[in-house]
Every structure is written in structure tokens, then in C-alpha cells.
Amino acid sequence: MRVLVIGSGAREHALVLSLRRDPAVSALYAAPGNAGIAQHAQVRPVDPSSAEAVVALATELAADLVVIGPEVPLVLGVADAVRAAGIACFGPSAAAARIEGSKAFAKDVMTAAGVRTAHSEVVDNPAELDAALDRFGPTWVVKDDGLAAGKGVVVTADRLAARDHGAELLEQGHPVLLESFLDGPEVSLFCLVDGETVVPLLPAQDHKRVGDGDTGPNTGGMGAYTPLPWLPEETATAIVEDVVKPVAAEMVRRGCPFSGLLYAGLAIGAAGPAVVEFNCRFGDPETQAVLALLESPLGELLNATATGTLAEVAPPRWRDGSAVTVVVAAENYPGRPRLGDVITGVGEGAPDDAAVLHAGTAQREDGALVSSGGRVLSVVGVGADLAEARAKAYDRIASIKLPGSHYRTDIGLAAVENRIAVPNR
Ligand code: GLY
């Protein structure tokens, strides 16, 4: 099977590494990829959001399967164009990708499917912002009502900060989404979905704030771990049965069946799981940890999803133990990150239990590896338990040098210290 992966982040690096382990994958390409991906797949330049360019490349490479990593091409219909060219594609149609691209569509689907989610209101007129804020609180959740890679979200008990963020978004011409705050520990559950067939992967937890102890602004994600020792088996089952399956069935009913990876972001509160958001693609940085534990051939799972035969393949098998991803970010991320700094200590041949995945990296003309994005690297530790996986990741990070960079030192720590509990019903 000849596979082309679209995207350039650590998520795509993780997909490429996992696909490379699948003996059925005979040729592996990535576009545009990054400096790390280039060590494992042939990289080709492409604009991931150009359906024409992606189809042309997939055709030239005689790809049997195209795997689309990021949400923007999916929302723009790149998967539709690939399928229309007769090539199997892992990723939903533009109509189905609205589950991430349109908050109003997602809420509508959830309401019809009877799925618990936050109450929300969209504000598109500055004159209405204050009155709308009065209907929320004491914790305000203020989001950019569009694709903002997690960075458009402010969660705060400070009404003034909530107002300032809302006003700034409106000034930039972005409608604002206000949501009621959902209490409880968060879970990211990724499911392969092919119409009404839903196959869950391991549950994971992201760490969205930039600083230790969940302080500072929201980011695209600073680290993640899997599995979740504190999540009862029956809660994980309830997420699949009561949340993801009803949503998948509702999408089929509406004539826009989902095919690809449906990412349910949930808060586990006293009343049970409630949806914070749905995404239409693998999450970053959770994927880096989840795929590190996957034993089944990834190509087979993705191809089965893409070709409507997911119900026929064996459920995924997982390696025992835990995996932890720690994101190394550039100076000033999530603000305007400083780019172009030389990175050393990444090295070739990192052991499998402490992989260094690239995100914002580039190869300078003189061969030096330099930072080219806010989230620069994902270091993934795998161990017999969460404590060991953390130790592996942080030991590996200690040998990496990037001036001004920062990372959280507490990824997965609350779980190791048994400080996370599902509230009693
Ligand atoms: N982990 C957050 C995201 O992928 O959107």
C-alpha cells in the first residue's frame, strides 16, 4: 500500500512512524512534512489546503491511501477531492468536518443526538457582548467561533479578562462563542468512525495551559498521556455508547456520514461525561502518546476506515504500559514565538521508548536544525507505568538544547500522584 500523509506537525510525524511499522505499507510519502518526518518518509512540497495540489501529488505518487492530518484541509473539502479522484482517503468530507469547523452545526448534531454539552451563545455584535457575558459566569469560557488551534480559547473567573478577549476577537472580525463552564477532569477520546461503526482508541488527557499547574494562557496543547488510570472502564464505555455512537448515527441520518477520526473532547463531571468539543481529526499532542502504544498495523485500520470496511477488521491491540508526550515550545509561545533558533541534542536513532517527534522544525541551508514554529518538538516517553514513561520523556528532553525554549514539567503528574478523580454521581 502506497500512503501519502498530509501535514507537517508532530501528529503527522507520529502517524508516519506508526505507518512505517506496518508491513503492508510499501511506500510512504508526506507533504509538506518537516525535518523529522523527512527521515522516515519521502517528503514533497504541497499546500495542504489546495485540493488541486493534493490530488495532483497523490496521483503522481500513485497513492493507494491519502491520510489528512490537520483540520483546515478537511473543512475545505480536500478529502472530497481526493475521493472524487478515485483514491481512498482517511478524513471526513467537508460536510462531516463541520462537526469541528462549525460550532453551531456541532451543537445542533449533539442536541439531536441527545448528547450533553455546554450551553452556548454566539455573539457577533460588540454591543451585545456585555449582556451576553452577564448570562454566563462565574467562570467564563470565551472562544473564537472558528478554527483557532486551541489558542482562541480563554477560560477565566475574571470577567474583565473574558470581556477583553471577546472584544479583541470581535475587533478582528471573528464571532465569539460563549460557553458555560464544564467542570471535571478532561478526556480526549479518539474514535475511528466509518458511518455508524465506531472503534475507540485509548483515552488520553491533554494539558492545554502553557504553565505547570494549569497556569497561563491556553495553547494548542503542551503535553498528554495515555491511558488514564483514573478513568473507570464503564465511563470510557459510556463515552462511546452514549456520546460518539449517537453522534455518528445522527451524522448518517443527516446524510453526512463521518469517515475518519472523530475526536471527542469531554469533561467528566458529576452528571457524567459532557462534550467540550468535537474535532474531525487526530488530536495533537495526544496522538503522539496514543500511537506510541499501538501494536496493530495502523495502515490497515486507516485504510479500512477510508474504504468503509472498519467493521471487518480486528479491534486495535495495545502495548501494556503508558506513554507521555511533552511538548518543547519556542520562546514566547503561545504568543508570537521566536523562530530560527538552532536545536541540538535531538540526534538520530533515539530509542523507541523516548522518541523525539518534530513539529516546528526546519533544516537550514548549512544543515543545522532550527525552530520554525511555536510547538517545536514532542518528546514521547513509553514505560511500564506512567511514572516510568514520564521519566523517559523528561530524561530525553534534558539532552535537547533550544535557546529560550520551555516545556511543562508536570505532564501526567497529577495522575501519578492520584490527584485526579471522577466526581461522584
Ligand atoms: N489536543 C487538542 C487538539 O488537538 O485540538
Residues whose N, C-alpha, C, O or C-beta is under 5 A from the ligand:
A	BS01	LIG	D206 G220 G221 F282 G283 D284 P285
